[in-house]
Amino acid sequence: MSLDTLITRNLLDIGTPEAPESACALVLMGGGARTAYQAGVLKTVAAMLAASGPDVRSFPFRWLFGTSAGALNASYLAGRAGQGLDALPELAAFWSGLRSDLVYRLDAPGWVRANRVVAGLTLARQVKRHRALLDTLPLVDTLHQAIDLPGVERALEQGHIDVLGISASSYTTGEHWTFCQTRPDHPVQPWHRPGRRATFQPVTIEHLMASSAIPFLFPAVPLWVEGHKEHFGDGSMRQLSPLSPAIHFGARRVLVLGVGQPQRSGLSARISDEPTAGTIAGHAMASVFHDTLQSDVEQVQRVSETLARLPPELAAALPYRPVNVLALQPSFSLDELARKHIGALPASTRNTLTGLGALDTGRGAAGSAAALASYLLFEPDFIHALMELGEHDAWRRKDELLAFFRAPQPVDSAVAVP
C-alpha cells in the first residue's frame, strides 16, 4: 500500500459516497493448497460472531478481494453472501471435499520415478499437451460446480456485497490486473498505476483459472482486456500492493488472510549441500508467493497512526481517513506441516517429481520437497491440518478479531491493528 493509493483515491474520489465505518473488506492471499488455512480462520470467525449475539447473522464483508487460490475462496463466499454468516463455514466444507484429482491431473506410469530421463520425457509430453506440467481441466469442472456465479450477481444486486475483485498477472504486458465485478451504477472507476491496473467486468471461471495459474505447473489463461487478448498467470506474481483495491473502494477496515511462510530455517538443507532440483523448485514457489503483505500492512499502519495523532479538528478537515487492518498468517511452518503428508500426493505426481529430482526427500532436502508439495497437496489430511491451524490461530487472536468486528472507535483514536 503506497501513499499514492491513499492520497490519489481520497483526492480524486471526493464525490464518492463514504462507506460506513462498520463496513469490512476481506483480502485473501494465494498459495495453492495452503489456502485451505483461510477456510479454518473464517469458519472460526463465523463461530465467534454467531456467539457474540443472536442478531449477528448478516454477511460480515462488504468487499471481497482474492489472489490465486484466495480468489477461489473470495468467489465462493461472494456467491453465497446472501446466506449471511452461514457462508463462512460452507467454505470449510468445500475444502473438506477437495482431492488433488479434482484440481489437476498428471498422466505418468508408476516406474517413471526410476529414471530422470523418463521423468523428463513424461513432463515434456505433458507440457506439449497442456502447456504446463499439470492438466487443470479437473479444476475447471470443480469450479463450475462449486462457484455460484449467478449468486455473485444476486449478492451485488441485493446489496449483500459491493464488489468482488480477482487479481491476475499478465504474461503479455507484465502488468498486474484486478478484475472487479460490481453494480453498474457503482461510483468507483477503473484505475491505472505503474505496473498495476483495474478493470470492471463480470468475474468468470476463466478469471479464476487465470488468477490461480501457478507458473510452470498450471497453464496460462487468455482473457480479454480493453478490446484485446492477453495471457494471464497467477495473481501472486508482481503483486506490489495487495491492500490497494480495498482502499480504492473506500474500505476503512480490512481483514487480510495470508498463507506466508513464518519460518523455513529448520527445513533447509545443510549449508554444505549443493541445492537439489527440489531445493530450487521449492525456493522458486516460495518466491512466487512471497507477497508484500507485511510491508503493505505496516505502511497502512504508519499512515493511520499518523492521522490518529492529529488534532481532531485538523483530522476532520483532511480528505484522508485511518484504515484499520488486521492481518492473520500461519503461526506454524506450512512446509513442516506438508512434510508429514508428502506421501499423500497422487502417485503419478509424486513419482514423476521424484524421478525428476524435484521431490527429493533425502540429502537434507526434505524441507524443499515439502515446500513444493505444500502447493499441490489437495488431500484430506493436509487440508484438515491446515484448517485446524487456521482455527487455532483465529481462536488465539479472538479478542483482536471481536474488537475488529465491533463498532469502530472514534477517528481520533482509531489505529491500524498489526
C-alpha positions in Angstrom: 0.0 0.0 0.0 1.7 3.2 -1.2 0.9 6.7 -0.1 -0.1 7.2 -3.7 -3.1 4.9 -3.2 -4.4 6.7 -0.1 -3.8 10.2 -1.4 -4.9 9.8 -5.0 -8.0 7.8 -4.0 -9.1 10.4 -1.5 -8.3 13.5 -3.7 -9.8 12.2 -6.9 -12.9 10.5 -5.5 -14.1 13.2 -3.2 -17.6 12.8 -4.6 -17.8 9.1 -3.9 -20.2 8.4 -1.0 -18.2 7.4 2.0 -18.8 3.8 3.2 -19.9 3.2 6.8 -17.1 2.7 9.2 -18.7 -0.6 10.2 -18.2 -2.0 6.7 -15.3 -4.5 6.3 -13.2 -5.7 3.4 -11.8 -9.2 3.1 -8.5 -9.7 1.3 -7.4 -13.3 0.7 -3.8 -14.0 -0.5 -2.8 -17.1 -2.5 -0.7 -20.2 -2.1 -2.3 -23.3 -3.8 -3.4 -26.0 -1.3 -2.1 -23.9 1.5 -5.0 -21.6 1.1 -7.2 -24.0 3.0 -5.8 -22.3 6.1 -8.1 -19.3 5.3 -11.2 -21.6 5.4 -10.3 -22.6 9.0 -9.9 -18.9 10.1 -13.2 -17.9 8.5 -15.1 -20.8 10.0 -13.9 -19.7 13.4 -14.8 -16.1 12.7 -18.3 -17.2 11.9 -18.5 -19.1 15.2 -17.2 -16.1 17.1 -19.6 -13.7 15.6 -22.6 -16.0 16.0 -21.8 -16.4 19.7 -21.4 -12.7 20.2 -25.2 -12.0 19.7 -28.3 -13.5 18.1 -28.6 -10.5 15.7 -25.2 -11.1 14.2 -26.2 -13.2 11.2 -25.5 -11.0 8.2 -22.6 -11.5 5.8 -19.7 -9.6 7.5 -17.8 -8.4 4.4 -18.8 -5.6 2.0 -15.8 -6.0 -0.3 -14.1 -9.3 -1.3 -10.7 -9.4 -3.0 -8.7 -12.6 -3.8 -5.5 -13.7 -5.4 -4.6 -17.1 -6.7 -6.4 -19.8 -4.7 -7.5 -16.9 -2.5 -9.6 -15.7 -5.5 -11.4 -19.1 -5.5 -12.2 -18.6 -1.8 -13.4 -15.0 -2.3 -15.6 -16.0 -5.3 -17.1 -18.9 -3.3 -18.0 -16.6 -0.5 -19.4 -13.9 -2.8 -21.7 -16.4 -4.4 -23.1 -17.3 -1.0 -23.2 -13.9 0.6 -26.9 -14.0 0.6 -26.8 -16.8 3.2 -25.2 -14.4 5.6 -22.8 -15.8 8.2 -23.5 -19.4 7.2 -21.4 -18.8 4.0 -18.2 -18.9 6.0 -18.4 -22.5 7.4 -19.6 -23.6 4.0 -16.2 -22.7 2.6 -14.6 -25.1 5.0 -17.0 -27.8 3.9 -15.9 -27.1 0.3 -12.3 -27.6 1.1 -13.0 -30.7 3.1 -14.4 -32.3 0.0 -11.4 -31.5 -2.3 -8.9 -34.0 -3.6 -5.9 -33.5 -5.9 -7.7 -35.3 -8.7 -10.4 -32.6 -8.6 -7.8 -29.9 -9.1 -5.2 -31.3 -11.6 -4.0 -34.4 -13.4 -0.7 -35.8 -14.5 -0.6 -39.0 -16.5 2.5 -41.0 -15.9 3.5 -44.7 -15.4 4.5 -45.8 -11.9 8.0 -46.6 -12.9 8.7 -43.1 -14.1 10.4 -42.3 -10.7 13.2 -44.7 -11.6 14.8 -42.6 -14.3 15.2 -38.8 -14.7 15.3 -39.1 -18.4 11.9 -40.9 -18.5 10.5 -38.4 -16.0 11.7 -35.5 -18.1 10.2 -37.0 -21.2 6.9 -37.5 -19.4 6.8 -33.9 -18.3 7.8 -32.7 -21.8 4.9 -34.6 -23.2 2.6 -33.2 -20.6 3.8 -29.6 -21.3 3.3 -30.1 -25.1 -0.2 -31.3 -24.5 -1.4 -28.9 -21.8 1.2 -26.0 -22.0 2.1 -26.7 -18.4 3.3 -29.6 -16.2 -0.2 -30.3 -14.9 -3.6 -30.7 -16.6 -6.0 -28.4 -14.8 -9.2 -29.4 -16.6 -10.4 -31.1 -13.4 -10.2 -27.7 -11.6 -12.4 -26.1 -14.3 -15.1 -28.8 -13.7 -14.8 -28.4 -9.9 -15.2 -24.6 -10.1 -18.2 -24.8 -12.4 -19.9 -26.9 -9.8 -18.7 -25.0 -6.7 -18.7 -21.3 -7.6 -22.2 -19.8 -7.8 -21.5 -17.0 -10.4 -25.3 -16.1 -10.6 -25.2 -15.9 -6.8 -22.4 -13.3 -7.1 -24.6 -11.1 -9.3 -27.6 -11.6 -6.9 -25.4 -10.6 -3.9 -24.4 -7.4 -5.7 -27.9 -6.5 -6.8 -29.3 -7.2 -3.3 -26.6 -5.2 -1.6 -25.0 -8.0 0.4 -21.6 -7.1 -1.1 -20.3 -4.2 -3.1 -17.6 -5.8 -5.2 -15.7 -9.0 -5.9 -12.2 -8.4 -7.1 -9.9 -11.0 -8.6 -6.2 -10.4 -9.3 -4.0 -11.9 -12.1 -0.7 -11.2 -13.7 -0.4 -10.6 -17.4 2.4 -12.6 -19.2 1.7 -10.4 -22.2 2.5 -7.0 -20.7 3.9 -7.7 -17.2 1.2 -5.7 -15.6 -0.8 -6.8 -12.6 -4.6 -6.6 -13.1 -7.5 -6.6 -10.7 -10.8 -7.6 -12.3 -13.7 -6.1 -10.4 -17.4 -7.1 -10.6 -19.8 -4.7 -9.0 -23.1 -3.0 -9.7 -23.3 -1.0 -13.0 -24.0 2.3 -11.0 -21.1 1.9 -8.7 -19.2 5.3 -8.4 -15.7 3.9 -8.3 -13.9 4.0 -11.6 -11.1 1.8 -13.0 -7.6 2.9 -12.2 -4.1 2.6 -13.6 -0.9 2.9 -11.6 2.6 1.9 -12.6 2.7 -1.9 -13.0 -0.9 -2.4 -11.9 -4.4 -1.5 -13.0 -8.0 -2.4 -12.6 -10.9 -3.0 -15.0 -14.6 -3.7 -14.3 -16.1 -6.8 -15.8 -18.1 -9.9 -14.6 -15.9 -12.5 -13.0 -15.9 -15.8 -14.8 -14.4 -19.2 -14.3 -11.7 -18.1 -16.7 -10.7 -15.3 -14.4 -10.4 -17.7 -11.5 -8.3 -20.1 -13.6 -6.0 -17.2 -14.6 -5.6 -15.9 -11.1 -4.7 -19.4 -9.8 -2.4 -20.5 -12.7 0.8 -21.3 -10.7 3.6 -20.6 -13.2 5.1 -23.7 -14.9 2.6 -26.0 -13.0 -0.7 -24.6 -14.4 -1.2 -23.3 -17.9 -1.7 -19.6 -18.7 -5.2 -18.4 -19.4 -6.3 -15.9 -22.1 -8.5 -13.0 -21.0 -9.9 -10.1 -22.9 -8.9 -6.7 -21.6 -9.7 -3.3 -23.3 -10.6 -5.0 -26.5 -7.6 -7.3 -27.0 -6.5 -10.7 -25.6 -3.7 -11.1 -23.1 -2.5 -14.3 -21.4 -2.5 -14.3 -17.6 -1.0 -16.3 -14.8 -1.0 -16.5 -11.0 -2.0 -13.2 -9.4 0.7 -13.6 -6.7 3.3 -12.7 -9.3 4.2 -9.0 -9.2 1.5 -8.2 -6.6 3.0 -5.0 -5.3 0.1 -3.6 -3.2 -2.4 -6.3 -2.1 -4.4 -3.9 0.0 -4.7 -1.3 -2.7 -8.0 -2.4 -4.3 -9.8 -2.4 -0.9 -8.6 1.1 -0.2 -9.7 2.2 -3.7 -13.2 1.1 -2.9 -13.2 3.1 0.4 -12.7 0.3 2.9 -11.8 1.7 6.4 -11.4 -1.8 7.9 -9.6 -4.7 6.2 -9.2 -8.3 7.3 -6.4 -9.9 5.3 -5.5 -13.6 5.5 -2.2 -14.7 4.1 -0.5 -18.1 3.9 3.1 -16.9 4.0 5.9 -19.0 5.5 6.8 -17.8 9.0 9.9 -20.0 9.3 11.9 -22.1 6.9 15.3 -22.3 8.5 14.6 -25.6 10.3 13.8 -27.2 7.0 16.8 -26.1 5.0 19.4 -28.4 3.5 22.8 -28.4 5.2 24.9 -25.4 4.3 27.5 -27.6 2.6 24.9 -29.3 0.4 24.6 -28.4 -3.2 21.0 -27.4 -4.0 18.8 -30.2 -5.4 16.1 -29.7 -8.0 13.7 -29.9 -5.1 15.5 -27.1 -3.3 15.4 -24.9 -6.4 11.7 -25.7 -7.1 10.7 -25.0 -3.5 12.6 -21.8 -3.5 11.0 -20.7 -6.8 7.5 -21.4 -5.5 8.2 -19.5 -2.3 9.5 -16.6 -4.4 6.3 -16.5 -6.5 4.1 -16.5 -3.4 6.3 -14.2 -1.4 3.8 -11.4 -1.2 4.3 -7.9 0.1 1.5 -8.3 2.7 3.5 -7.4 5.8 5.1 -4.3 4.3 1.7 -3.2 3.0 0.1 -3.6 6.4 2.9 -1.7 8.0 2.6 1.2 5.6 -1.2 1.5 6.3 -0.5 1.3 10.0 2.0 4.1 9.9 -0.3 6.4 7.9 -3.3 5.5 10.1 -1.4 6.1 13.3 -0.2 9.5 12.0 -3.7 10.5 11.1 -5.0 9.3 14.5 -2.4 11.6 16.3 -3.6 14.7 14.5 -5.9 17.2 16.4 -9.5 16.1 15.8 -10.4 19.4 14.1 -7.5 19.0 11.6 -8.1 15.3 11.0 -11.8 16.1 10.2 -10.7 18.7 7.7 -8.4 16.4 5.8 -9.7 14.2 2.9 -8.0 11.1 4.5 -9.2 8.6 6.9 -7.4 5.9 9.0 -7.6 2.3 7.8 -7.9 -0.4 10.4 -6.1 -3.5 9.1 -6.0 -6.9 10.9 -3.7 -9.4 9.2 -3.5 -13.1 10.1 -0.9 -15.6 8.8 0.0 -19.1 9.9 1.8 -19.3 13.2 3.4 -22.7 12.3 5.6 -23.6 9.3 3.4 -24.9 6.5 6.5 -26.6 5.0 6.9 -28.6 8.2 3.2 -29.4 8.1 3.4 -30.6 4.4 6.5 -32.7 5.1 4.3 -35.1 7.2 1.9 -35.6 4.2 4.1 -35.8 1.1 3.2 -39.5 0.7 -0.4 -38.4 0.2 0.4 -36.8 -3.2 -1.2 -38.6 -6.1 1.2 -41.4 -7.1 1.7 -40.1 -10.7 2.6 -36.7 -9.4 4.8 -38.0 -6.6 6.6 -40.5 -8.9 7.2 -38.0 -11.7 8.6 -35.2 -9.4 10.7 -37.8 -7.6 12.1 -39.1 -10.8 13.0 -35.6 -11.8 14.7 -35.0 -8.5 12.2 -32.2 -7.6 10.7 -34.1 -4.7 13.9 -35.4 -3.2 13.4 -36.2 0.5 17.0 -37.3 1.1 20.3 -35.5 1.4 18.8 -32.8 3.7 16.4 -31.7 1.0 13.2 -32.8 2.7 12.2 -29.2 3.6 12.4 -28.2 -0.1 10.4 -31.2 -1.2 7.8 -30.2 1.4 7.7 -26.6 0.2 6.9 -27.7 -3.4 4.4 -30.4 -2.2 2.6 -27.9 0.0 1.2 -26.1 -3.0 -0.1 -29.3 -4.6 -1.3 -31.3 -1.6 -5.1 -31.0 -2.1 -5.5 -34.1 0.0 -7.8 -34.5 3.1 -5.2 -35.0 5.8 -3.2 -32.0 4.8 -6.3 -29.8 4.1 -7.7 -30.7 7.6 -4.4 -29.9 9.2 -4.3 -26.5 7.5 -7.9 -25.7 8.6 -7.2 -26.8 12.1 -4.2 -24.5 12.2 -6.4 -21.6 10.9 -9.0 -22.3 13.6 -6.3 -22.4 16.2 -4.7 -19.1 15.1 -8.1 -17.4 14.9 -9.1 -18.5 18.5 -5.7 -17.4 19.7 -6.5 -13.9 18.4 -10.1 -14.0 19.4 -10.0 -10.6 21.3 -8.5 -8.9 18.3 -11.0 -10.3 15.9 -14.0 -9.5 18.0 -12.7 -5.9 18.6 -12.1 -5.6 14.8 -15.7 -6.5 14.0 -17.3 -4.4 16.8 -18.4 -0.8 16.2 -15.3 1.2 15.2 -13.6 3.7 17.6 -13.8 7.4 17.1 -11.5 8.9 14.4 -9.1 10.4 17.0 -8.2 7.0 18.5 -8.6 4.7 15.5 -5.3 2.9 14.6 -4.4 0.1 12.3 -4.1 -3.3 14.0 -0.8 -5.1 13.1 
